[in-house]
Amino acid sequence: MKKSIQELSNNMNVMVINGQLAEAAEKYYAPGIRTIEFDGRVTEGREAAMKKLTDFVDSIQTVKKITLLRSASDDNASFSEYILDLDMRDGSNIYLHEIVRSVWENGLVVEERYFKG
């Protein structure tokens, strides 16, 4: 049975809040994924997106908190709102209120755009 976009998003959200950011991307990113950062920077393709994400994950010293505030889906898109509180290896702290819009095709994310909340 085909899973709904909301079911897929819920499964990915569980992985994210458990700190499995790279694993969630590995499971759900399509080969042609396109990611768009807050500042408009675009990353094309799974290999480049995974490199960017694993570099970020590797720069985290401690995950203090990843909280899913809410999620929703409509048509082929899902929206997830998170609070992330991360201590980084360089001694800095990232406290981020983030909204992620994911566009899905055939059970995989083909585009992910990040917004500051």
N, C-alpha and C positions, 0 to 999 in steps of 0.2 A: 504494500500500500504506500502511495506517495505521501510524504510528510508535508504539512502545510508550512508556509513561510514562518508563521509564528512558532511552530514546533521546532523548526530548524534554528531559528533565532534563540529560542529558549535554551536549546541544547548548547549552542555556542556561548550564550551568556553564563551558563553554569561553569563552563570551562574557564572563562575570563575571570569570574569572581573567585575561582579557586586558584588564580595565579597562573593558569595554563594558557598564557597569551599566544606563545609560539605554536603550541600544540593545537589550539583552536584554529589558528590561521592555516596550519598544515592540513588540517582536516577539511576546512570549509572554503579556502581560497581556490578559485578557478585558475586554470593555467594562464588565462589572459587578464587576471585581476588588474584593476586600476585603482590606486589609492590617491586621495586628495587631502592634503594637510590643511590646517587652519589658514595658513598663509598662501594657499593656492598651489604649493609645490605638488607635482604629480609624479607618481611612480608607476611605471608600466611593467606588467608581467609578474608572475609568481616568484621567480628567482630573485628579482630586485626587491619585491615587497617583503619576502621572507628575510633577505639580508638586512634590510632596514629594521624590521621588527626584531630579529635576533640581536642585532647590534644594540638596540634600545634595551631589550630584556637583559642582556649581558652587562649593561651599565647600571642596573638596579642592585643596590646593596640589600635593602630590606623592603618588602611589601608590607607597609603598615596597615593599609586598608584598600580594598577594591569593593565598592558597594554599587549594586545595581538599584537605581532609584525607580525606574519604570521602563517598560518596553511596549512596543506596539508594532503592528504590521498593517500594511495596506497594499493590495495588489501584489506586486513583486518586490516590495521594499519593506525592510524592518528598521526600526528606530530603537536605540538603546541609550539610556542616560545613566552615566556612571559618575561616581566620585572616586578618584584615585589619589592615594597618599603614599608616596614612594620616597624612600631615602636612597640617594644615588651614591655610587662609588666615589664620585668626586667630592663628596661631603655636602652637596646641595640636597634640597628637598623639593620634590614636585608634588604640589597639591593641585589637582585638576578636576574641574567639573566639565565633563565631556559628553557630547551627544554624537553617536555614531549612526550614520545612515548607510545601510547595506542594501544593495540591489542584488537580487538572487535570480539565477537561471539554472534549471535542472539540478536543484539542490546545492548549488555552490554560489559563493559571493563573487560577482563579476565586477562590482565597484563598491568601494567603501570610502565615505567622505566623513571627515572629522570636524566637529564644530565645538567651539568653547561655549560652555553653558553659562 
